[in-house]
């Protein structure tokens, strides 16, 4: 009996020491690391490098589309074809539907940057730009730097695999207009998440019991510790206003898969209106997520997000 007590005491002490270590070593306010070469994009027609704008600047286009891409030379072209066709058609119907697409190459070792530059040459660097990162940051880090380099009044980030039907952005835009209704236009806050929650029954039917339990467990952890307003936090299709991006993305600590959860957590903490809209989605081969391992990593990050914000190890900086 005494041995069990001693073992329990040792385990509790070890946990407390680990939590204390996490607290002490946490960086209170998020830091955005950006190398000099990441502040410029190549204009293929002139051959010159030109500086990216800042999220602090006034918007000059209606929509910015941020596409994080890591070794996506095979899947990226189909996504860009669909995306740019839709945006060009919208521009033809209304000259106010100006746009830019920013492809963020997250330290790829394939031809992702070259493919992006090909589209930049075809459409012009005013419409398509490539931000090539010096090393792999993770999806969250790539999306953040893309957002901070954008010019849009509205900002969408969309996965490079093209799993979500791009024209469903219109559903998100309609919902966003409802969220910001009555707010001052230049300071309007709102975040709309594309959702695959309506496909959950179909997904469960095709998954093993173990993977289904992991998925359910992850969703429960999200609800308990992080985000309660959004059912599907991980769909890579989210639309937000420029002031929302300006508030949220400089505060992101997580740079990998769980960054979506922290983004929604920050939005909820700041009382930013959020919405969730069903989108058409299909599985595309070549996913970078390893089902079991990635979910375990995200579960760990969820607990750390909750612990660090709850204890004040992480704080949100409000920019004036």
C-alpha positions as CSV (number, residue, x, y, z in Angstrom):
1,X,0.0,0.0,0.0
2,X,2.8,2.4,0.9
3,X,4.6,1.6,-2.4
4,X,1.4,2.5,-4.3
5,X,1.2,5.8,-2.4
6,X,4.9,6.6,-3.1
7,X,4.4,5.8,-6.8
8,X,1.3,8.0,-7.0
9,X,3.2,10.8,-5.2
10,X,6.1,10.5,-7.7
11,X,3.7,10.5,-10.7
12,X,1.9,13.6,-9.4
13,X,5.1,15.4,-8.7
14,X,6.4,14.5,-12.2
15,X,3.2,15.9,-13.8
16,X,3.4,19.1,-11.8
17,X,7.1,19.6,-12.6
18,X,6.3,19.0,-16.3
19,X,3.4,21.6,-16.2
20,X,5.7,24.0,-14.4
21,X,8.4,23.5,-17.0
22,X,5.8,24.1,-19.8
23,X,4.6,27.3,-18.1
24,X,8.1,28.7,-17.5
25,X,9.4,28.0,-21.0
26,X,6.3,29.4,-22.8
27,X,6.7,32.6,-24.8
28,X,3.8,34.8,-23.5
29,X,3.1,36.7,-26.7
30,X,3.4,35.1,-30.1
31,X,6.3,36.1,-32.3
32,X,6.3,36.2,-36.0
33,X,9.6,35.1,-37.4
34,X,10.2,36.2,-41.0
35,X,13.4,36.1,-42.9
36,X,14.5,38.9,-45.3
37,X,14.0,36.9,-48.5
38,X,10.4,36.0,-47.4
39,X,9.4,39.7,-47.5
40,X,9.6,39.7,-51.3
41,X,7.8,38.1,-54.3
42,X,9.1,37.6,-57.8
43,X,7.5,39.5,-60.6
44,X,8.0,36.9,-63.5
45,X,7.5,39.5,-66.2
46,X,10.1,42.0,-65.0
47,X,12.3,39.4,-63.3
48,X,12.5,41.8,-60.3
49,X,11.7,41.0,-56.6
50,X,9.1,43.3,-55.1
51,X,8.1,43.8,-51.5
52,X,4.9,42.2,-50.1
53,X,2.5,44.7,-48.5
54,X,1.5,44.4,-44.8
55,X,-1.8,43.4,-43.1
56,X,-1.4,46.9,-41.5
57,X,-1.9,48.6,-44.9
58,X,-5.2,49.6,-46.3
59,X,-6.8,46.9,-48.5
60,X,-6.5,47.4,-52.3
61,X,-8.4,44.3,-53.5
62,X,-11.7,42.7,-52.5
63,X,-10.5,39.2,-51.8
64,X,-7.2,37.5,-51.0
65,X,-6.9,33.8,-51.3
66,X,-4.1,32.2,-49.3
67,X,-3.0,28.7,-50.4
68,X,-0.5,27.0,-48.1
69,X,1.4,24.4,-50.1
70,X,4.1,21.9,-49.1
71,X,5.3,19.6,-51.9
72,X,2.1,20.1,-53.8
73,X,3.4,20.1,-57.4
74,X,0.9,17.4,-58.4
75,X,-2.3,18.6,-56.6
76,X,-1.8,22.4,-56.8
77,X,-2.5,22.9,-60.6
78,X,-6.0,21.5,-60.4
79,X,-6.9,23.6,-57.4
80,X,-5.5,26.8,-59.0
81,X,-7.3,26.2,-62.3
82,X,-10.6,25.9,-60.4
83,X,-9.9,28.8,-58.1
84,X,-8.7,31.2,-60.8
85,X,-11.5,30.3,-63.3
86,X,-14.1,31.1,-60.7
87,X,-12.4,34.4,-59.6
88,X,-11.9,35.5,-63.2
89,X,-15.6,34.9,-64.0
90,X,-16.6,36.9,-61.0
91,X,-14.4,39.7,-62.1
92,X,-16.0,39.7,-65.5
93,X,-19.5,40.1,-64.0
94,X,-18.4,42.9,-61.6
95,X,-15.1,44.9,-61.9
96,X,-15.3,45.4,-58.1
97,X,-14.6,41.7,-57.5
98,X,-10.8,42.2,-57.6
99,X,-8.7,39.5,-56.1
100,X,-5.2,38.1,-55.5
101,X,-4.0,34.5,-54.9
102,X,-1.0,34.1,-52.7
103,X,0.6,30.6,-52.9
104,X,2.8,30.1,-49.8
105,X,5.4,27.4,-50.6
106,X,6.2,26.0,-47.1
107,X,9.7,25.0,-47.7
108,X,8.9,22.4,-50.5
109,X,11.6,20.2,-52.0
110,X,9.6,19.8,-55.3
111,X,8.5,22.2,-58.0
112,X,5.7,23.9,-56.0
113,X,7.3,27.4,-56.3
114,X,7.9,26.9,-60.0
115,X,4.3,25.9,-60.7
116,X,3.1,28.9,-58.7
117,X,5.4,31.2,-60.7
118,X,4.0,29.8,-63.9
119,X,0.5,31.0,-62.9
120,X,1.9,34.3,-61.8
121,X,3.4,34.8,-65.2
122,X,0.1,33.7,-66.9
123,X,-2.2,36.0,-64.8
124,X,0.2,38.6,-63.7
125,X,1.8,39.2,-60.3
126,X,-1.0,41.6,-59.3
127,X,-3.3,38.6,-59.3
128,X,-1.0,35.7,-58.4
129,X,2.0,35.9,-56.1
130,X,4.3,33.2,-54.6
131,X,5.7,33.5,-51.1
132,X,8.5,31.0,-50.8
133,X,9.5,30.2,-47.2
134,X,13.1,29.6,-46.3
135,X,12.2,26.4,-44.4
136,X,9.2,24.4,-43.5
137,X,7.0,26.2,-40.8
138,X,3.9,24.0,-40.9
139,X,0.5,24.8,-42.3
140,X,-0.3,27.4,-39.6
141,X,3.0,29.2,-40.1
142,X,2.5,29.3,-43.9
143,X,-1.1,30.6,-43.6
144,X,-0.1,33.2,-41.1
145,X,2.7,34.7,-43.3
146,X,0.3,34.6,-46.3
147,X,-2.3,36.5,-44.3
148,X,0.2,39.1,-43.1
149,X,1.2,39.7,-46.7
150,X,-2.3,40.1,-48.2
151,X,-4.2,43.1,-49.7
152,X,-7.8,41.9,-49.4
153,X,-10.8,43.3,-47.6
154,X,-11.8,39.6,-47.2
155,X,-9.3,36.9,-46.7
156,X,-9.8,33.2,-47.4
157,X,-7.4,30.4,-46.8
158,X,-7.9,27.3,-48.9
159,X,-6.0,24.0,-49.0
160,X,-3.9,23.3,-52.0
161,X,-5.4,19.9,-52.6
162,X,-8.7,21.4,-53.9
163,X,-10.8,19.1,-51.7
164,X,-13.4,21.8,-51.2
165,X,-15.4,23.0,-54.2
166,X,-14.1,26.6,-54.6
167,X,-17.3,28.2,-55.7
168,X,-18.7,27.4,-52.2
169,X,-16.9,30.5,-51.1
170,X,-20.1,32.3,-52.1
171,X,-21.8,30.6,-49.2
172,X,-19.1,31.8,-46.8
173,X,-19.3,35.3,-48.1
174,X,-23.1,35.4,-47.6
175,X,-22.7,34.2,-44.0
176,X,-19.9,36.7,-43.4
177,X,-22.2,39.5,-44.6
178,X,-24.7,38.5,-42.0
179,X,-22.1,38.3,-39.2
180,X,-20.8,41.9,-39.9
181,X,-24.2,43.4,-40.5
182,X,-24.5,46.6,-38.4
183,X,-20.7,46.9,-37.8
184,X,-18.5,49.7,-39.1
185,X,-17.2,48.5,-42.5
186,X,-13.6,49.3,-41.9
187,X,-13.6,47.6,-38.5
188,X,-16.0,44.7,-39.1
189,X,-15.1,41.5,-37.4
190,X,-16.2,38.0,-38.5
191,X,-14.9,34.5,-39.2
192,X,-16.7,31.9,-41.2
193,X,-15.5,28.3,-41.4
194,X,-16.3,25.8,-44.1
195,X,-17.7,22.7,-42.6
196,X,-17.7,18.9,-43.4
197,X,-19.8,18.1,-40.3
198,X,-22.7,17.1,-42.6
199,X,-20.5,14.3,-44.0
200,X,-19.7,12.8,-40.6
201,X,-22.1,9.8,-40.9
202,X,-20.6,8.9,-44.2
203,X,-17.0,9.2,-42.8
204,X,-17.8,7.0,-39.8
205,X,-19.2,4.3,-42.1
206,X,-15.9,4.2,-44.1
207,X,-13.6,4.3,-41.1
208,X,-12.4,1.6,-38.7
209,X,-13.8,1.7,-35.1
210,X,-10.4,2.7,-33.8
211,X,-10.1,5.7,-36.2
212,X,-13.7,6.7,-35.4
213,X,-13.0,6.7,-31.7
214,X,-10.0,8.9,-32.3
215,X,-12.0,11.3,-34.4
216,X,-14.8,11.5,-31.8
217,X,-12.2,11.9,-29.0
218,X,-10.5,14.8,-30.9
219,X,-13.9,16.5,-31.4
220,X,-14.7,16.1,-27.7
221,X,-11.3,17.6,-26.7
222,X,-11.9,20.5,-29.0
223,X,-15.3,21.2,-27.5
224,X,-14.0,20.8,-23.9
225,X,-10.8,22.8,-24.1
226,X,-10.8,25.1,-27.1
227,X,-13.6,25.9,-29.5
228,X,-17.3,25.6,-28.9
229,X,-18.8,27.6,-31.7
230,X,-17.5,25.5,-34.6
231,X,-18.1,21.7,-35.1
232,X,-15.5,21.2,-37.8
233,X,-12.4,23.2,-36.9
234,X,-10.1,21.4,-39.3
235,X,-11.7,22.1,-42.7
236,X,-9.1,24.1,-44.7
237,X,-11.6,26.7,-46.1
238,X,-12.1,29.7,-43.8
239,X,-13.0,33.3,-44.6
240,X,-12.5,36.3,-42.5
241,X,-12.4,40.1,-42.6
242,X,-9.2,42.0,-42.7
243,X,-9.6,43.5,-39.2
244,X,-10.2,39.9,-37.9
245,X,-7.0,38.7,-39.6
246,X,-5.1,41.7,-38.2
247,X,-6.2,40.8,-34.7
248,X,-5.9,37.0,-34.8
249,X,-2.9,35.9,-36.9
250,X,-0.2,37.9,-35.1
251,X,-1.4,36.2,-31.9
252,X,-1.0,32.6,-33.3
253,X,1.5,30.4,-31.4
254,X,0.7,27.1,-33.1
255,X,2.2,26.7,-36.5
256,X,1.2,23.2,-37.4
257,X,-2.1,21.3,-37.8
258,X,-3.8,22.5,-34.6
259,X,-3.5,26.2,-35.6
260,X,-7.1,26.2,-36.8
261,X,-8.3,25.5,-33.2
262,X,-6.1,28.2,-31.8
263,X,-7.4,30.7,-34.4
264,X,-11.0,29.9,-33.4
265,X,-10.1,30.0,-29.7
266,X,-8.6,33.5,-30.1
267,X,-11.7,34.6,-32.1
268,X,-14.0,33.4,-29.4
269,X,-11.9,35.0,-26.7
270,X,-12.1,38.3,-28.4
271,X,-15.9,37.9,-29.0
272,X,-15.4,37.9,-32.7
273,X,-18.6,36.6,-34.4
274,X,-18.1,33.2,-36.0
275,X,-20.1,31.1,-38.4
276,X,-20.1,27.7,-39.9
277,X,-21.3,26.8,-43.4
278,X,-21.5,23.3,-45.1
279,X,-19.3,23.0,-48.1
280,X,-18.9,20.3,-50.8
281,X,-15.8,18.3,-50.0
282,X,-14.1,15.2,-51.4
283,X,-11.1,13.1,-50.4
284,X,-8.1,13.9,-52.5
285,X,-5.1,11.4,-52.6
286,X,-1.8,12.7,-51.2
287,X,-2.8,14.0,-47.8
288,X,0.1,15.0,-45.5
289,X,-1.9,14.0,-42.4
290,X,-1.0,10.6,-40.9
291,X,-4.4,9.7,-39.4
292,X,-3.5,8.3,-35.9
293,X,-0.2,10.2,-35.3
294,X,-1.5,13.5,-36.5
295,X,-4.6,13.3,-34.3
296,X,-2.6,12.4,-31.3
297,X,-0.3,15.4,-32.0
298,X,-3.3,17.7,-32.4
299,X,-4.8,16.3,-29.1
300,X,-1.6,17.2,-27.3
301,X,-1.6,20.7,-28.8
302,X,-5.2,21.2,-27.8
303,X,-4.4,20.5,-24.1
304,X,-1.4,22.8,-24.3
305,X,-3.5,25.6,-25.9
306,X,-6.0,25.3,-23.0
307,X,-3.3,25.0,-20.3
308,X,-1.2,27.9,-21.6
309,X,-4.0,30.3,-22.1
310,X,-5.8,29.4,-18.9
311,X,-2.6,29.9,-16.8
312,X,-1.6,33.0,-18.6
313,X,1.5,31.5,-20.0
314,X,0.1,32.6,-23.4
315,X,-1.7,35.9,-23.8
316,X,-3.4,37.7,-26.6
317,X,-2.0,41.1,-27.6
318,X,-4.7,43.6,-28.7
319,X,-3.3,45.8,-31.4
320,X,-4.8,49.3,-31.5
